[in-house]
Amino acid sequence: MKIVVLAGGTSTERDVSIVSGTGICQALRQKGHQAILVDVFCGLETVNWEDPFPAEYDVEKAAEYIKGFNPQMKELKKARRDFFGSNVIELCKKADFVFLGLHGANGEDGKLQAAFDLMGIPYTGTGYLSSAMAMDKGVTKAMFQMRGVSTPGGKAMKKKDRQDSLAALGMEFPVVVKTCCGGSSIGVYIVDNQEDYVKALDEAFEYENEVVIEEFIKGVEYTVAVVDGTAYPVVQIVPKEGFYDYENKYKPGAVQETCPAPISEELTKRLQEAAVDGYHALEMESYARLDFIVTEDEKIYCLEANTLPGMTPTSLIPQEAAVLGMDYPTLCEELIRVSQKKYN
């Protein structure tokens, strides 16, 4: 297949996306596909239109080209009105399929998916509506509550309606303050006093105009991928310090990730069922990854859903797939296969 792997973009997760996209592109080429790596925002200035999907291709060189834009991103975002970079749409229209290696705003929030739907460009992952709902943690929480998926209590708050009194919200410390649409745990704060709460609001509102305040649940973190409606093995996540924030996610050795999780068959089954329930509550298709916290008495709370979860070779979904005997390149092909069902 001729495949465009889209990566980069403008979100706070740009760097992680580049790593994901590079791994995906290398894996697909190992499988014999004519895959190319393209930055959705910065694009490609020059394209050989006689052979845009060459048999010989240097993925690392393409990744370095994309990284070269990083120092200019602030200026580029200010200067540009069009999100799609040079030749991006033209290449995607010529491809048989587009693999979305994007994370965060403008790549994972349904905007790109809706645009591609209108242009008839097939892509990996769920559709625009479920992408938008899952990206907004406030909407996700409302959908979970409405459809009976256990989730921590909480409320969304817009910057213009800022409320520094937890009591006025009917809540008490400790709480979690997090941006509504951030990813990779950027803009997430666990606070247990008024001073830290106000500071967390100040910092979270620097990222976005809406935040979620939710009750803090003490427990162990787990994550479960759902692919084509079927739950994969459970991963247990135990940070060596603090919680599963951005630094711990991407700092080697900072987190102990165990798959399959060292828990009972009964709890494993309950987590997998909860993941499938959350997947359907947000009207998802193709694949996603859902994150949980489980208390000491084994009460399960679904925290959020990721519609384009990390796809570096050591990310969580590849770990789950490996337990099923599926290597990373085969997983990449499988995610295309299940995504093609949207177009059948």
N, C-alpha and C positions, 0 to 999 in steps of 0.2 A: 504493500500500500504506500501511496504518497501521503506523508503525514507532516503537518506543521505542529511542532511542539511550542506552544506559547508560554513565555516565562517573563520574569521581570515585572513590568508595570510600575505603578506609582504608590503602592501601599507601603505601610511600615514593614511588611514582610517581603519586600523586594529581594533582599539578599537570599532568604531561604528559598524563594521561588526560583531563583537562578540555579541554585544547587539541585532542586527538584527537577527542573527542566533539563539540566545537563544529564542527570542520571537517566531520566526517561528517554531522552534522545539517544543516548549511547545504547541503552537496553533495546530499543526498537530497531536500531541499526544492526545490533547483534542478531536479531531475529530475521534480518533480511529486508526490513522495510526501508524505504527511501525517506527517512525522517530528517527534518531540518529544524534548527533551534532559532526562534525569532522572539525578540523583545516586543511585546504587544504595544508598548508606548513609543519606544525609540525606533523600531522598525529596521529596515535595511535600505541604505541609500542606493545601492546598486544591486541589481539582480540579473542573472543570466537567464532571460526569459526563454531561451531555446532549450535550457536544461535546468529548471529551477530546483529540481529534486535529484541531484547528481548521485551516481552510484558511489563515488569516492567523496568523502566529506569529513572535515576536521571539526568534531563537536567541541573540543576544548578551545579551538581558535574562535569559534562562534561564541562560546561562553565568555571569553576574554573581551571580545568586541562589545558584548552586552554590559559587562562590568565596567568598561571604559566610560560609560555614561553616568556612573554613580555620582562622581563629584559634581556633575552639572544638574542633577535632578531637580533641585529647588528652583533654579533659574528656568529650566525647561518647562516645568509645570506652570510657572507664572506666565511664560511667553506663549504657551500653547492653548488653543481652545479645543482642538480635535484630539480625542483620546487615542485613536489608532494611529500608529506611526507609519512612516513611508512604506508603501508596498505591502502592508500587513493584510489588508482585506483582499487584495488581488491574489496574494499567495494562498490565503485560506480558501478562496473560491476555487483555486486550481487543485487543492489537495483533496484526497479521498476522505480524510478525516482530520479534525484538529484535536490534539491532546492538550487539555488545559492544565499546565503546570503552574498556574497562578494561585496566589493566596491573598486573601484580604480584599479591601475595598477596590471596586471597579473590575475585579476579576472573578470574585467569588460571591458577589452580592446580587446577581441576577441581571445587572445592566448589560454586561457583555453577552450573556446567554440570550436575552431578549433581542439584542441587535442581530446576533447570529441567526436566531429563529426567523427574523424578518428577511434576512439575506439568503436563507436556505443553506447555511453552512452547518454541517453536522459536527458535534463536539462531544467530548467526554463529560460525564457527570450528569447531575440532575438538571431539571429545567429552571426557567427564570423565576417562577413563583416560589418554589421550595428553596431556591438559592437565596432569594430575598428574605424569606421568613427566617431561615436558619442563621443568616448573617446578623440579624437584629436580635440581640439577646432578650430584649423586652418582648418582642413578638413571639420568639421561641418560648419564653416562659408562659405567656398567655395561651399559646396553642397547647403546650404540655398540660397546663392546668385545666383547660377546657376539655381535653381528650383523655384525662385520667392518667397521665404519665407523672409519676412522683418527681417533684422538683423542689428545691429550696424556695421558701416564701420570699417575696421581694417585690420591689416596685421600680418602674422606670421614672426618671426625672430629667426634664429638659433644663438647659442652662437658664432660660428665662424664668423658670419656676423653681429655681434652686431653693432647697430647704435644708438649713444647717441643723435643724432639730430632729434627731431621730425619733423622739417621743411623738412629734407631730405626724410622723409617718407610721406611728403605731409599731415601732421597732425598737430594739435595744441591742447594745453591744454584746459580743463582737459581731461585726458585719463585714461583708465583702463589697467593695466599691469597684465597679468595672465599666469600661466603655461599652456602649451598646454594640458597636460594630467592629471593635478591634479584634485582632487575632494573635496567635502565638503568646497569649497571656500578657501582651503589652497593654499597659493601662489597667492592671488588676492590683488591688490593694486590700489586704486583710487588716482591719483596724479594730482596736478595742478601747479607744478613748476619744473624747471630743476633739482634742487637738489634732490627732492623726486623721480623724474623719474629715475635718475641714481641709486639711492639707491634701488628702486623697481626692476630695472633690475638686480642689484647685487644679491638681495635676491631671485628673481624668478629663476635666473640661478643656484642658489645653489640647487634647487629642480630638475631642468630638463635642457636639452640642447636646448629647444625650447620654446619660449613664444609667446603670442599673444598680440599685442597692438591694442586696439580698442577705438573708440570714446566713451566718457562718455555720457550716456543718462540719464537725470534727470527724475525721475518718480517713480511710485509705482510698486513693484514687485508682480508678480502673478505666480502661477504654475498650470499645468493641467496634470493629468495622462491620458494616452490613453491606453486602455485595449482592445485587439483584434480589433483595429481600431476604437473604440468608445471613445469619450472624456468623462471623469468623471467631476463632479462639480469643479468649479474654486476655488482655495484658494488664498486669499489676504495675503501678508506677509509684516508686518510693524515693522521693528526693533525699539526698544525704543531709541537706540543710534546707530550711525554709519550705517553700511550696513549689509546685510545678510551674514556675514563671519562665519568662523568655530566656533568662540566663541559664537556668537549669535545663531547659529543653535542648539547648544547643551547645552547652559546655560538656565536652567529653568527660565521662566518669562522674558527672554530678548527680545522675539519677540511676537508680537500679530499676530496669524494666524487665519483667519476667513474664514470658509467654511459653506455654499456657500458665495463667496465674495459679499460684499455689493455694488454691481454695477448694472447697468441697464441690462435688458434682452438682449438688443442689443449688449452691450459690452461683456457680458458673451458668447453669441453665436459666436461673432467674435474671442474671445480668444480660444474657443473650436475648431473652424474651423482652426485657425492658428496652434493649437497643432496637429491636425490630418494631416495638410499639412506638418508640420515639421517631423512628424513620418514617413510619406510616402517618404519625400525627402531623408531620411537616410535609406530607404529600411527596416524599422523595422517590426518586427512581435512580437506577444505575448503581450508585454507591455513595457511601458516606461513612463517617466515623463519629460515634457518640461517646461523650465523656461522662463519667459517673464518680460519685463519692459514696462509700459504703461505711456506715457507722459500726461501732463495736458490736451492737446487737443485730447487725446485718440488715439494717434498713437501707434500701437503695434510693439514691437521689440522682436524677439525670441533670447534669449541669448545662450541657449545650451540645450542638451538633456541628460537624465540620463537613461541608459539602465538597470541598477540594482539599482534603487533608494532606499533610506533608508526604512527599514521595521521594525523599532522598533514599538511597539504598538501605539506610539504617533506620528509617522512619518506622512508625508503629504498624501501619498496614502491611508493609513488607515483612515485618517480624511475624505478624499473624499468618500471612500467606505461607511463610516458610514452614510453620508448624503443620500446615496442610500438605507440605511437600511441593510447594509452588515457588520456584525461584523468582528473582526480581524481574528479569525480562519476560517471563511467562505471565507474571502478575500484570505487567503493563499491557500486554496483549489482551488479557482477560478483561481489564477495565475498558478497553476499546470494544470488545465483543459485547459486554453487557450494555454499554452505552449505545451501541448500534440499534438495540431493541426499541429505542425511542422513535426510530425512523422506519420501522417495519409496518 
